[in-house]
Amino acid sequence: MKAEMKEYMGMGIILIAAMAFFYFILGLAGMVSVLGIFLLFIAPMHLILDNFELSRDEKMIFSFFIGVGVFPSLAYWIGMLISFKAAIIISFVILIIAGFLIRRHLNKDMGKEHA
């Protein structure tokens, strides 16, 4: 449990440092943009990748690059049917739910192996 807390504390420090850097360079808009990128691109993919045996660095890098491809694509295709603001929210919710469903599915499989 302590290792997991260290991992999230490290991610928080990186996020705060990036937000501070972009605040000084671009102002409040830059800081909010970094926060949005983290929440929309990195967080849902990190939740999904957290279910697999990857190191912290691998999860962070993969979650960024996968998130940059998956989230906008999903929002775009949903946005063809409804408004883009709603599509962004729905895409975020879909990815969060996918992370929880993958965790739940893997935990059920782990329970079968131990039985």
Secondary structure per residue as TSV (DSSP state, phi and psi in degrees):
chain	resnum	aa	ss	phi	psi
A	1	M	-	360.0	-37.0
A	2	K	H	-66.8	-35.7
A	3	A	H	-64.9	-38.5
A	4	E	H	-66.5	-39.0
A	5	M	H	-65.6	-39.3
A	6	K	H	-62.7	-38.7
A	7	E	H	-62.8	-47.0
A	8	Y	H	-70.4	-31.3
A	9	M	H	-68.2	-38.5
A	10	G	H	-63.5	-42.2
A	11	M	H	-64.3	-38.9
A	12	G	H	-64.8	-40.1
A	13	I	H	-65.3	-41.8
A	14	I	H	-62.3	-43.5
A	15	L	H	-63.1	-44.7
A	16	I	H	-64.6	-41.3
A	17	A	H	-64.1	-42.6
A	18	A	H	-65.7	-41.1
A	19	M	H	-64.2	-42.0
A	20	A	H	-65.1	-43.0
A	21	F	H	-59.5	-49.9
A	22	F	H	-71.1	-24.6
A	23	Y	H	-66.7	-43.5
A	24	F	H	-71.1	-30.8
A	25	I	H	-83.1	-48.9
A	26	L	H	-115.7	-2.5
A	27	G	-	85.4	-161.9
A	28	L	H	-62.6	-36.4
A	29	A	H	-63.0	-39.7
A	30	G	H	-65.9	-40.9
A	31	M	H	-65.2	-43.6
A	32	V	H	-66.6	-35.1
A	33	S	H	-63.4	-43.4
A	34	V	H	-63.5	-42.2
A	35	L	H	-62.9	-41.7
A	36	G	H	-64.6	-42.1
A	37	I	H	-61.5	-43.5
A	38	F	I	-63.2	-47.5
A	39	L	I	-69.3	-37.6
A	40	L	I	-89.4	-36.8
A	41	F	I	-95.5	-51.3
A	42	I	I	-82.8	-46.1
A	43	A	H	-60.1	-49.8
A	44	P	H	-64.3	-40.4
A	45	M	H	-69.2	-34.3
A	46	H	H	-65.5	-37.7
A	47	L	H	-62.0	-40.4
A	48	I	H	-70.5	-47.0
A	49	L	H	-71.2	-17.5
A	50	D	T	-66.1	-16.5
A	51	N	T	-79.7	-9.6
A	52	F	S	-112.5	159.4
A	53	E	S	-79.5	81.8
A	54	L	-	-125.9	154.1
A	55	S	-	-75.0	166.2
A	56	R	H	-59.9	-42.6
A	57	D	H	-64.2	-42.4
A	58	E	H	-62.5	-43.1
A	59	K	H	-61.1	-42.6
A	60	M	H	-65.2	-48.4
A	61	I	H	-67.7	-48.0
A	62	F	H	-63.2	-39.8
A	63	S	H	-65.3	-34.5
A	64	F	H	-67.1	-51.7
A	65	F	H	-69.9	-37.9
A	66	I	H	-68.4	-40.9
A	67	G	H	-62.6	-36.7
A	68	V	H	-64.8	-28.9
A	69	G	H	-90.6	-43.5
A	70	V	H	-77.4	-50.1
A	71	F	H	-61.4	-50.8
A	72	P	H	-64.4	-34.7
A	73	S	H	-64.7	-45.4
A	74	L	H	-63.8	-43.6
A	75	A	H	-64.4	-37.5
A	76	Y	H	-63.9	-48.2
A	77	W	H	-69.0	-37.5
A	78	I	H	-69.3	-35.1
A	79	G	H	-65.6	-18.0
A	80	M	T	-69.5	-22.9
A	81	L	T	-99.4	-34.0
A	82	I	S	-133.6	-175.4
A	83	S	-	-67.3	153.7
A	84	F	H	-70.5	-31.7
A	85	K	H	-62.2	-45.2
A	86	A	H	-67.1	-36.5
A	87	A	H	-64.0	-37.5
A	88	I	H	-64.4	-45.1
A	89	I	H	-65.0	-44.8
A	90	I	H	-64.4	-40.0
A	91	S	H	-61.9	-43.7
A	92	F	H	-60.4	-46.6
A	93	V	H	-64.5	-41.5
A	94	I	H	-59.9	-44.2
A	95	L	H	-69.0	-36.9
A	96	I	H	-65.5	-45.1
A	97	I	H	-63.0	-39.2
A	98	A	H	-60.3	-41.3
A	99	G	H	-61.6	-43.4
A	100	F	H	-68.8	-38.1
A	101	L	H	-67.2	-39.2
A	102	I	H	-63.9	-43.5
A	103	R	H	-61.7	-43.5
A	104	R	H	-64.1	-43.9
A	105	H	H	-63.7	-43.2
A	106	L	H	-67.8	-35.8
A	107	N	H	-67.1	-35.3
A	108	K	H	-66.0	-41.0
A	109	D	H	-65.6	-36.7
A	110	M	H	-65.2	-38.0
A	111	G	H	-64.5	-34.7
A	112	K	H	-69.3	-34.5
A	113	E	H	-68.7	-36.0
A	114	H	H	-80.5	-16.2
A	115	A	-	-77.6	360.0
